[in-house]
Amino acid sequence: MTRKEICDFINRELTVATGCTEPAAVALTAATAREYMCAPIEKIEIHASSNMIKNVMAVHIPGIKSAGIEYAAALGVAFQITNFLRDVGEDLDRGRIYLPTDELASFGVDRELLGWCRSTGAADPRVRRALAYLVARTRAIYRRAAPGIPMLAPVSRACVATAFCLYGGILDEIEAAGYHILARRVEVPSHRRLAVALPGLSRALLARARHRPKTLRTVPA
């Protein structure tokens, strides 16, 4: 199929939905609205069905008690902000800013200043201070999430711990670059990724072997 045929098919078969209360859609709507507001959004009202609330209350993480939900949510936020920091330059190229604009504004940073740093490759002390603040805040969220990792089932604990370490390593690289990350995308070096991932893989495989369900053998009559 040609590109036009694909686009025509999508436009014909898909319908834009309104009133969606999926959490990511609500967050994206609020973030988009914030870009056009002159002040922070103080309140969002969502009218959701009782079924949605019931389903949310039933969510749990296998192998841990309900208290682990808070740690999982914190870790998800930390991972996502880390992604936003790492990809800030590339997101600007796409006309997007996922970092909290109100917090950037408190340091005198706006879309125009970020775009100027991206296009010229120049550093600006206001941007550096804003990014340093966001990195420090993200590290605090990681610390809040850390107690949840030992609560995980052994078969999944090593994988999450590995991701925890590698994503934290992205923040290390941002700091090592002096927060000059708009002109280039920082990455955790391959040797460090291997040093963290290989032991993590070994622990994960060992845990799976130890907790593998026993196979019942039937004896012919």
Phi, psi and omega in degrees: 000145176281167179299319179298320180294321178296314180297319178297320180296314180298314180297330182280323188266336183259145179239131178292127181264140176244157179077019182289132180248017173297133188307317181296323179293320178296316180297317180295319178298316180294318180295320179293318179297324182299327181295335183258359180266154177268357181212160179300147175283122185266338185206139175233128178256129179236125177260102185248154179286158179296332179296320180296314180299319179299317182294320179297318181294337182272352182293136175211165179254123182305134174093356180226167178277174185299335180299336182292342180302320181296320179292320180295319179296318179297319180293321177299319178295316181298315178300316185292317179295323177300317176300316181299318179294315181297321188260013188303319181293313180294324177295323177298321178299333180266006180078023184238148172227115180260345175292150183297112186293330179292323178287323174298318182297330180294344176256008180080023183252131176227182182301320182296318180293317178298318179297322179295317178297322180293316185284328183263342184076009182274155177261154177223133183299329179293318178295318180299315180296320179296315181292323178298320178297314181294323177295315180297319180294322179292322177299322178296324178292320175301316180297324179292329182276336189305320182298344181282339184295314178296343180282344183290157174299144184306326184290340180246350185298316184295322181295316180292320178297323178294314178298320178303314182291316184290320178292323174297329177295331176297320177295323176301317182292324177297317178295318181297331178277005181067025181064017178269075190243004179281332182274341180209156180268122180278149179218152173287129182303150183302320183295326178286321177301317180293320181297331179269317188287320184295313175297324178297319178296319179298316179295322180295316180294321179295318179295320179295321179294322181289329185252018179291131180299140179285139180271129179278130179257134178261141180257125179303140180289000000 
